Amino acid sequence: MEKSEQLPSPWWTVQRGDDPIIATAIHDGHGLGPQASAAMALAEADRLREEDPHTGQAILDIPTYVIALRSRFEADLNRSLEQAVYLDPDQSWGLQVWHTPPDGALLRGLHDYHRGFYRMMGELLDSVVARHGRFVLFDVHSYNHRRNGADAPPTAQVEAPDVNIGTFSMPRDRWAFLLDPLIRSMGEFDFNGRRLDVRENIAFQGRGELARFVHARYPESGCAIALEFKKFYMDEWSGRPYPDELQAMRGFIHHAAKRARSLLGGAA
């Protein structure tokens, strides 16, 4: 292969196991395709601050997982197709993403990426339903709580739980048998000697496209739970992780998956 040849960069990583639990980290990605990179005005550090670094590492113990490798600033997989490309700063926390908003072939390519993701997810989840009948999808994200600066006071705890459970699009009554004991179990997990503040629909409500897709396509069989971790496990201004906290976060997700698996199977 010629040294000057540039291979296309991957879109996502998928691992499949024989399991009714799926974990996704669709905002973990930081990569850009060459056309998007040339058109992007947003600095890399500013992109990283609004992405969800290390969430992909946190789900590696789940037998079936999907990790996005491209930045949400190319096309946001957790927004509808029409809103996936941030064409206006109002869509992106006031940030100017592009030198010139994508159109033509670039915009079509970004939309194809988004469509391709949901085709892939549909095929994956169809096969899980065929095998197991029901499934739980943990849609893992993170959120900033030091927006005023690295040395400024963080968002008050009352407004920023350590783990925010988003359930907006979920048929809540149908899945209460699983969700309520699962949230209690999360709150009881020994997270490096402490208990995390786990609450439902406080900082976020789980209005993302992936959860909506799951509940629309699988109204009887699919439960998508948006897990938003406050970025206590990293420095949100530099992107540097705290290894002990990230390892505990991985254990937390493993624990949640084990509990969800037992509840799906009818265990008390």
N, C-alpha and C positions, 0 to 999 in steps of 0.2 A: 504494500500500500504506500503510495506517495505520501511524504511527510506533510505536504500542503493540503491533502485531502481531509475535509472535515466531515465526519460522520454525523448524521442527524442525532440530536440529543434525545434521550428517552422521555416519555411522558409520565409514566408511573410504573411502580413495581407492584405485582400481585403475587401473593402466596396463598395457596389453597390447601386446606385440610378438611378432614371429615368431621365437621363441627357445625352446630347451629349458631355459633357466635362469630360475628365478623367485627373487625375493628378497622377504621379508616383514619387517615391523617391527610386530608386533602388540601390543607394549607401549609404543610411542612415544606413544600418545594421552594427552591430559590433560583432554579435555572431559568434561562431565557433562550428562545430560539434566536438565530442570527438576525432575522428581520426585525423581530420585536426589540432585540437589544439595541439595534441601530436607531430605532425610532423612539426609544425610551428616554425621557428627560429626568426621571426620578433617580436620585442617587442610590447606590447599592445599600448603604446603611439605612436609608429611609425605607427602602423596600423591606429589608430584614426586620425592621422594628414592627411592621404591620403584618408580617408573616407569622407562622407558628413554629418557630425552630424547635427541633428535637422531639416534636410530638410523634414523628415516625419511629424514633428509637423507643419511645415509651410503649409501643404496641407490638413489639417484636415477639413477645411470648404468646400471642394469640395465633392459633394455627392458621386462620384465614384472615389476611389483612391486605389492605390497599394503601399505598403511600404515593401521593403525588410528588413528582420531582420538578415540576415547573411552577414558577411563581404565580400567585394569585393575581399579580399585576399584569400578566399576559392575558389570562382569562380566568375568572373566579368560578371554580367548580361548585361553589356553594351559593351561587346566584342563578337566576333563570338565564336562559340563553340570551334574551334581550338585554339583560343587565350585566352579563358576565364580563364584558370588556368595559373598563372604566373610561368612558369618553368625556366625562365632565368631572371637575374636582368635587362637585357635590356628591358624587358616588364614592369618593375615596378620601374621606376625612380632610377635604380641602387641599389634598396634594395634587400637584400638576404632574400627571403620570407620563404624558407623551409630548414630544416636540410638536408633532402634528397627529391628531387623532387617527387611528388606523382606519383605512377604508380599502376598497378593492381587494386584491389577492390576500393581503395581510389579514384583513378583517374576516374574510371567508375562511382562511386557515385557522384563525383562533376560534371561530364558531365551529369548525369541523372538529377541532380538538375537544371542545365541550360536548358536542354530540357524541363523539367517539367514546368519551368517558361514560356517558349514561347508557350507551349501547353495551359497553363492557360490563357495567354494573348490573344491568338488567339480565344479561346472560349468566353472570356469576350468581346473582340472587335467585334466579329461576332454578338453577341447578341445586342450590342449597334447599330451597323449598321442596323440590322433587325428592330430595334425599331425606330431609328431616321434618317437613311439614310446616314448621315455624322457625323463626330466627329472631335474634336480637343483634342489632348493629350499633356499636359504640362509635359515634362520630366525634373524634377527639380533636379538640382545638385548644387554643390558649388566648389569653387576653391581657392587655396592658393595664397596669394599675399605678404607673408612675409617669403619667403623661406630661406633668409639669416639669419634668427634669429628673435626672438620676439622683440628685441630692435633695429634691423637694419631697414633702410629705406624700405618702401614697394615698390612693383613694381609701376613704374610711371603710373599715371592715363591714359595717352594716350594709354598705352598697356593693361590696366586692367579696363575695364568699370565695374560699380557696378553690372550691369546685362548684360551678354553676351547672345544674341539670336543666336542659332546655327541652320542653315537651309540647310546644305550641301546636304542632300539626298532628300530634299523637291522639288517637282515640283513647283518652286517658282512662275511662272506666273499664275498657276492655283489658288494659294492661296493668291495672292497679294491683292485681295479684302478684305481679312481678316487680313493678316499679317501687312500690312502697317499702317492702322488705329490702330491696336492693339499695335504696337510698339510706336506710338505717344501717345496713351492713357497711356501706362506704364510710359512714360517719364513725363506725366502730373500728376501722382499720388502724393498726399501729403504724403510723407514718413517721419513722425516725423518732419514736418516743412521744409523739403527740397525736391528737385526733384532728382531722381536717374539718373545717366548716363547710358542710355540703348542703346546699339549698337549691330549691327549684324555682326557675324563672325569676331571678333577681336581677343580675347584670345583663342577662340575655334570656330570650324566650325559646330558642330553638326554631327560629323561623327560616332556617337555611334551606336551600334547594334539595340537598341530599335527603334530609329527613322528610321533606314534602314528597319527594319522589318515592321514597319507600312506602309512606303511608297511603299515597294515591295508588300505587301499583299493587301493593300487598295489604289491602285494608283488613283482611282477616288473619294474615300470617306473619306480617313484618312489624317489628317494634324498633324504631330508630330513636336512640337516646343521644342527644347532643351533650357532650362532656366538655365544658370550657374550664380549663385550669388557669387560674391566675398565674402570672409569670413569676411566682415566688421561687421557682426551680431554676431560675436563670437571671442574669442581668439583662433587662429588656432593652437597655440602651447600647450595650456592646454585643449582645447575642451570646455571651459566654455562659455555658451551663454550670450549675453547681452539681458535681457528679453524684454526691450522696442523695440529693433531692431528686435528681432524675432517676436514679436507681429505685428509690422508694416510689416514685410515680409509676414506674414500670411494674413494680410489685402491686401497687394499688389497682391498676388496670387488670392485671392477672387475677387478683382477688375478686374484682367486680365480675369478670367473665366467669369465674368458677361459680360464683353465687347465682348469676343469671342462668347458667347452664343447669344448675340443680333446680331452680324454680321452673324453668321450662319443662324439666322432666317430672315435675310434680312433687319434688321434695319440699318438706316444710321449712 
